[in-house]
Amino acid sequence: MKKEFNFPESWSTEKLSVLCDKPTYGYTASASKNGNVKLLRITDIEAHKVDWDSVPLCDIDASKFDQFRLHEMILFCTNWND
């Protein structure tokens, strides 16, 4: 069953396979006050914006950094119910 959503008129929808070649799972780490990269979490997004000054840090091994670098898109999956 296809679910219908009420998106703003300025938005469009598309299948994920059209938007990216190879979706991959992101990086899981504990948030910290110390680290070498920002760790964006769902809770860091408020009113469709990110206050990057409040986003915590985490450590990613330098050999894996390019693998998890943000390129174009972030998708958050949650257990969402109506």
N, C-alpha and C positions, 0 to 999 in steps of 0.2 A: 504494500500500500504506500503510495507516494504522499508525503506530508506537504501541505501548503503553508507557506510563511508569508507574513505581511512585511516585506522589505520596503524601505523608502523607494520612491519612484526613480531616484537617481542611481540606484544600484542595479546591477545585472547579475544573473546567475549563470554558472557554467560548470560542467563536470570537472572534477579535479584533474583527471587524466588529460584534459585539454590545456590546463594551466601549467602543468609541470610534467617533466619527463619521468622523474623517478622520486616520488615522495619517500622520505626517510624519517625514522623515529628520531626525536631530538635527544638531548642530553639530560640525564637525571643526576642531580647533585643537591647537597644541602646548601641552603642560603647561608651566607656569612658576611661579616663586616670586612673580611680580608679575602683577597683572591685576585685573579688576573683577568676575569671577564664578568660582565653583568649577567645575572640570571633572571631573565624575564619570566614572571609567573602570571597566572590568570588574575590574581589579586592585585597585580601592579597596573592593571588597565581599569581606569575609571572614567566614565563619561566619554568613552571612545578615545582616550588619550593616555599616554604614559608619562609619568613624572620620572624621568631617567635618574634624577638626583636621589630618589628614594629607592630605586631598584637595588637589591643586594648583590653581592659578588659571589663567585664560586671559583674554584681552581679547575682548569682544564689543562691536561698535559699538552705541552706545545706540539707534540707529534699528532694530536687529534684536533688541534684548533681549526684547521682549514675544513675538516669534515663537518664541523658544527657551526661554521660561520654563517650568519644570516645573509641570505642572498635576496630573496624577493617576497617571501610569504611566511606567515606564521599561522598555524592552525592549532587551536586548543580543542581537545576532545574531552568532554565531561559526560557524566551520567545525567543527562538532561531529561526532564519529564515535563509534560504540560501542566 
